[in-house]
Amino acid sequence: MKKIKLKARLAGISYLLIIVCGIFSHMVVRASLIVKNDAAQTAQNIIENETLFKLSILSDFIMILSYLMLGVLFYTLFKQTNGLVSKILISLNVVGASMMAINMLNQQAALLILDGSEYLSAFDLSQLEALSFFFMKLHSYGYQFAAISYGVWLFPMGYLIIKSNLMPKTIGYFLIIGSIGYTIVFIGTILGAAVPSDITIPADIGEFSLCIFLLIKGVKKIDIDTKEKSAL
């Protein structure tokens, strides 16, 4: 029981790091530095807040590593419930983390273009600003494309939560509904269609609830005790 609870608490810590680092990078730093349809102002913001911009990149890497750790921990927690679905879960986790890590190069490119290196003198200032903005735009799309992995990832996770009884079933249902929402966002991005931002709210509710439950409770004690007794 203690071993399972420890894994669950570590999963909660990993989830918390994902949430905190994701909010800092995406909703605090990038949201404040990137000005819609204004390459010049965005470039100026990045130059003036270079350290903050680099911290957001570092924060994203911590988020990705935490996401990988979360996948490993969930696999060990759920593999007895359903080995095949657990393997699907960690496979999607690895794919999503890889997509997000590769996408980080776009942020680094946006910064390098503005660093004043001599080899960039072939471009005038407005061209450099436009290129930097392009890479940030590309990063934004990459971020949304990764949703097909970490969004679909919520479906097997929700299923395993429901079947394992280690965590509240309600959370599992929210995650499954949220997974469908993320899939719709991905399809909308590909087709260039407008998708309501609140469509992923069920996923947000499920993930925040799961994080809090893992940190405070870990897993349902009654289910662990039952499993231990049956093993005896």
Secondary structure, 3 states (H helix, E strand, C coil): CHHHHHHHHHHHHHHHHHHHHHHHHHHHHHHHHCCCCCHHHHHHHHHHCHHHHHHHHHHHHHHHHHHHHHHHHHHHHHCCCCHHHHHHHHHHHHHHHHHHHHHHHHHHHHHHCCCCCHHHHHCCHHHHHHHHHHHHHHHHHHHHHCHHHHCCCHHHHHHHHHHHCCCCHHHHHHHHHHHHHHHHHHHHHHHCCCCCHHHHHHHHHHHHHHHHHHHHCCCCHHHHHHHHHHHC
